[in-house]
Amino acid sequence: MLNNIDCTVIIPLKDNPSRTVFTLENSIFPEIQYIFADGSKNDSNQMLFSRLNYSNVSYFRFPFDKTQRLYSKKMLEVCASIKTKYCFTLDQGDLLSLEGVIKSVRILEKNPKISAACGRIYTGHRIGIFLWDLQQVNQNDHLSDIESHIALSSLGIKYGVLWYSVMLTEYFTEIRRDIFNYNLNHPYMEIYPTIFLLSKGKFISHGSSQILRITYSPSQTTEQDASFSDPNELANFEKDAINFGKVCNELLGITPSLAIDAVLPLLRVVKRQRERQWLGPSFISKLMPSNATITKLPRLRDLESRANYYFKLVFKDNARDAWFSGLRISRLKNWSSEGSHD
């Protein structure tokens, strides 16, 4: 008998159905619930889900979220369909470790004063059948298990994000409502959940792996609203930060300066990123160091597919599962020695 977990994973979709398939094949566990919120421009994802029949997977089609406002509206509307006590988000094409989710939920169940919990988060870059630069990227350990006002003050010194944390569905709904009602665009919609959760109680970071976030090749990137990357959107970010502080004070009762200090470092980083020029056609050679460790993934057609190799490398706490039996990993010493990488 399955030990069902009172938790839902919300996965917002846009185009690039191959990324959707990647998650479906390798991160659907019967113990938890899933909601796929599709804001794609075309019908590829919808056609995919029309052929699927998972009792714990729900699919909802929304209008094309070509603007941040429409995206926020979609994420707010999907809250009404969450039936579990806890939830969190997973990005399209990323992978999930069940044991990490279970531990996060158990932490919340044991202590109602905990507002959110999350395990280890990793990233890896993927082009075709190659994965490189696997690394742990948790940006929240310094916020773990400390009082709310201390954690909030710490954000101004070192950036932290809790958005992939498991939380009460009640909190998730409030966050999405606030983001929509106050029209908080990126990057404010990224930092606001962290400030919200820290204002509600302690955050706990634990050692079990939970999410593997994957950076895809340019052919698989998702088209975003231009405002996500337009540096002019942040031309007056100091003034916008003051307004953001007022919003946080009104909604959460925290001192405006705490919110301002928390968001300013993030705004400066995002503004610099937006001002950088695209790396160009030779970006792979620039991005990939000559001594990088590469993992080559074989072309498998069954459900024990390429993603299992990612998990074997990163999610070692799951390695005991039959899911990983009989897998082989081939490591390449460097990128340049392999010739073609199609």
C-alpha positions in Angstrom: 0.0 0.0 0.0 1.3 3.4 -0.9 2.1 5.9 1.8 0.6 8.9 0.2 2.1 12.3 1.0 -0.2 15.3 1.6 1.6 17.4 -1.0 1.1 18.7 -4.5 3.7 19.7 -7.0 2.7 22.6 -9.3 4.6 22.6 -12.6 3.9 25.6 -14.9 4.3 24.8 -18.6 5.1 26.7 -21.7 6.3 25.4 -25.0 9.1 22.8 -25.4 7.1 19.6 -24.7 10.3 17.6 -24.7 11.0 19.2 -21.3 7.6 18.2 -20.1 8.2 14.6 -21.2 11.5 14.6 -19.4 9.8 15.4 -16.1 6.8 13.1 -16.8 9.1 10.1 -17.4 11.4 10.6 -14.5 9.7 12.6 -11.7 6.1 11.2 -11.3 5.7 9.4 -8.1 2.4 7.9 -7.1 2.7 9.1 -3.5 2.2 12.7 -4.3 -0.1 14.8 -6.5 0.8 16.9 -9.6 -0.8 19.8 -11.3 0.6 20.9 -14.7 -0.5 24.5 -15.5 0.0 24.9 -19.2 0.3 28.5 -20.6 1.9 27.4 -23.9 1.5 29.2 -27.2 0.9 26.0 -29.1 -1.0 22.8 -28.4 1.9 20.3 -28.1 1.6 19.9 -24.3 -2.1 19.6 -24.5 -1.8 16.8 -27.1 0.7 15.0 -24.9 -1.6 15.1 -21.8 -4.6 14.0 -23.9 -2.8 10.6 -24.2 -1.9 10.2 -20.6 -3.9 8.8 -17.7 -2.3 9.2 -14.3 -4.7 9.2 -11.4 -2.5 11.6 -9.5 -1.7 14.0 -12.3 -4.0 16.9 -13.3 -3.6 19.0 -16.4 -5.1 22.5 -16.9 -4.8 24.6 -20.1 -4.7 28.3 -19.7 -4.4 31.2 -22.2 -0.9 31.8 -23.5 0.8 33.6 -20.7 2.7 36.0 -23.0 3.0 38.6 -20.2 4.1 38.3 -16.6 0.6 39.5 -15.6 -1.0 36.5 -17.4 1.5 34.2 -15.8 0.6 35.5 -12.4 -3.1 35.1 -13.1 -2.5 31.5 -14.1 -0.6 30.6 -11.0 -3.3 32.2 -8.8 -6.2 30.4 -10.5 -4.5 27.0 -10.2 -4.5 27.4 -6.4 -8.2 26.6 -6.4 -7.3 23.1 -7.7 -4.8 22.2 -5.0 -6.4 19.7 -2.6 -3.5 18.9 -0.4 -2.3 20.6 2.8 1.2 21.3 1.4 2.6 22.2 -2.0 5.6 23.5 -3.9 6.6 24.3 -7.5 8.9 22.5 -9.9 10.0 24.0 -13.2 9.3 22.4 -16.5 12.0 19.9 -17.4 13.5 19.7 -13.9 13.7 16.6 -11.8 12.5 15.6 -8.3 13.7 13.4 -5.5 10.8 11.8 -3.6 12.8 11.3 -0.4 13.6 15.0 -0.2 9.9 15.9 -0.6 8.9 13.4 2.0 11.4 14.8 4.5 10.3 18.4 3.9 6.6 17.4 4.4 7.4 15.5 7.6 9.3 18.5 9.0 6.2 20.7 8.5 3.9 18.2 9.9 5.9 17.9 13.1 6.2 21.6 13.8 3.5 24.1 12.8 5.9 27.0 13.6 7.9 26.0 10.5 6.8 28.0 7.5 8.8 26.1 4.8 11.3 23.3 4.4 13.6 22.2 1.5 16.3 19.7 0.9 19.4 19.9 -1.4 19.0 21.7 -4.7 21.4 21.0 -7.6 21.9 22.3 -11.1 23.4 20.8 -14.2 23.7 22.1 -17.8 22.3 19.8 -20.5 22.9 19.9 -24.3 21.6 16.8 -26.1 22.9 13.7 -24.3 25.5 15.6 -22.4 25.3 16.9 -18.8 28.0 19.0 -17.2 28.8 21.2 -14.2 26.7 19.3 -11.6 26.8 21.3 -8.4 24.8 22.0 -5.3 23.2 25.5 -5.5 21.3 25.9 -2.2 21.1 29.6 -1.5 19.2 29.2 1.7 21.3 27.4 4.3 22.1 30.7 6.0 18.4 31.3 6.5 17.7 27.9 8.1 16.5 27.4 11.7 16.9 31.0 12.8 14.3 33.5 14.1 12.3 35.4 11.4 13.7 38.8 12.0 17.3 37.5 11.9 16.7 35.6 8.7 15.1 38.7 7.1 18.0 40.8 8.1 20.4 38.2 6.6 18.8 38.6 3.2 20.4 42.0 2.9 23.8 40.5 3.5 23.4 37.3 1.4 20.7 36.6 -1.1 18.5 33.6 -0.4 15.5 32.0 -2.2 12.9 29.6 -0.7 10.6 29.4 -3.8 11.2 25.6 -4.3 10.5 24.9 -0.7 7.5 22.9 0.5 5.0 25.1 2.2 1.4 25.2 3.4 -1.0 25.5 0.4 -2.6 28.3 2.4 0.7 30.2 2.2 1.2 29.4 -1.4 -2.2 30.8 -2.3 -1.6 34.0 -0.3 1.7 34.5 -2.0 0.2 34.1 -5.5 -2.7 36.4 -4.6 -0.4 39.1 -3.4 1.8 38.8 -6.4 -1.2 39.1 -8.7 -3.0 41.8 -6.8 0.1 44.0 -6.4 1.4 43.3 -9.9 4.8 42.1 -8.7 6.9 41.3 -11.7 10.2 39.6 -12.0 12.5 39.8 -10.0 10.1 40.9 -7.2 7.9 37.8 -7.7 11.0 35.8 -7.0 12.0 37.4 -3.7 8.6 38.1 -2.3 7.8 34.4 -1.5 11.0 34.3 0.5 10.2 37.4 2.5 6.6 36.1 3.0 7.7 32.7 4.3 10.3 34.1 6.6 7.8 36.5 8.1 5.5 33.6 8.9 7.9 31.4 10.8 11.2 29.5 10.6 12.6 28.0 7.5 14.3 24.6 7.7 17.0 23.3 5.2 17.7 19.6 5.4 20.3 17.3 3.9 18.2 15.1 1.6 18.3 15.9 -2.1 15.1 17.3 -3.4 15.4 19.0 -6.8 17.8 18.9 -9.8 17.4 22.0 -11.9 18.5 21.7 -15.5 19.8 24.4 -17.8 18.9 23.4 -21.4 20.5 24.1 -24.8 19.3 27.2 -26.7 17.0 25.1 -28.9 15.1 24.1 -25.8 14.9 27.4 -24.0 11.5 28.8 -23.2 10.3 32.0 -24.9 9.6 34.6 -22.2 7.9 37.9 -22.0 10.5 40.6 -23.1 10.1 42.3 -19.7 11.9 39.3 -18.1 15.1 40.4 -19.9 14.7 44.1 -20.7 17.2 46.1 -18.6 15.1 49.2 -19.0 12.5 47.5 -16.8 15.0 48.0 -13.9 16.1 51.5 -14.9 14.7 52.9 -11.6 15.1 49.9 -9.4 16.1 51.9 -6.3 12.7 53.7 -6.4 10.9 50.5 -7.2 12.6 48.9 -4.2 11.2 51.5 -1.9 7.7 50.8 -3.3 8.3 47.1 -2.8 9.2 47.8 0.9 5.9 49.6 1.3 4.0 46.6 -0.1 5.8 44.2 2.2 5.0 46.4 5.2 1.4 46.7 4.2 0.9 42.9 3.5 3.3 41.4 6.0 3.8 44.0 8.7 7.6 43.9 8.4 9.8 47.0 8.5 10.1 48.4 4.9 13.9 48.7 5.2 14.2 44.9 5.7 12.4 44.3 2.4 14.4 47.0 0.6 17.7 45.7 1.9 16.7 42.1 0.8 15.7 43.0 -2.7 18.4 45.5 -3.7 21.3 43.0 -4.0 19.1 40.8 -6.2 18.0 43.8 -8.4 21.6 44.8 -8.9 22.6 41.3 -10.0 19.5 40.9 -12.3 20.2 44.3 -13.9 23.8 43.4 -14.7 22.6 40.1 -16.2 20.2 41.8 -18.4 22.8 44.3 -19.6 25.1 41.5 -20.8 25.1 40.7 -24.5 24.2 37.2 -25.7 27.3 35.1 -25.9 26.9 34.3 -29.5 27.1 31.1 -31.6 30.3 29.9 -30.0 28.8 30.2 -26.5 29.4 26.5 -25.8 33.2 26.8 -26.1 33.1 29.9 -24.0 30.9 28.4 -21.3 32.5 25.0 -21.1 36.0 24.9 -19.6 38.4 22.5 -21.3 38.9 20.4 -18.2 35.2 20.1 -17.4 33.8 16.7 -16.2 31.1 15.5 -18.6 28.6 12.8 -18.2 27.5 11.2 -21.4 24.0 9.7 -21.4 23.2 6.7 -23.6 20.2 6.7 -25.9 17.6 4.7 -24.0 14.0 4.3 -25.2 12.3 2.8 -22.2 11.3 4.6 -19.0 14.7 3.9 -17.4 15.8 6.8 -19.5 18.6 9.4 -19.5 17.3 11.2 -16.5 18.0 8.2 -14.3 21.7 8.9 -14.8 21.3 12.4 -13.5 19.7 11.0 -10.4 22.3 8.4 -9.9 25.0 11.1 -9.9 23.1 13.6 -7.8 20.4 12.0 -5.8 22.5 9.3 -4.0 19.9 8.9 -1.3 17.6 7.4 -3.9 20.2 5.1 -5.3 18.9 2.1 -3.3 15.6 2.2 -5.3 15.0 -0.5 -8.0 14.6 2.5 -10.3 18.4 2.8 -10.5 19.3 -0.8 -10.8 21.7 -1.9 -13.6 22.5 1.7 -14.7 26.0 2.5 -16.1 27.6 5.9 -16.1 30.2 6.9 -18.7 32.3 9.9 -17.8 34.2 11.9 -20.4 37.5 13.6 -19.4 36.9 16.7 -21.4 34.6 18.2 -24.0 37.1 18.7 -26.9 38.1 15.0 -27.1 34.7 13.7 -28.2 34.2 15.1 -31.6 30.5 15.4 -32.6 28.0 16.0 -29.8 24.7 15.9 -31.6 
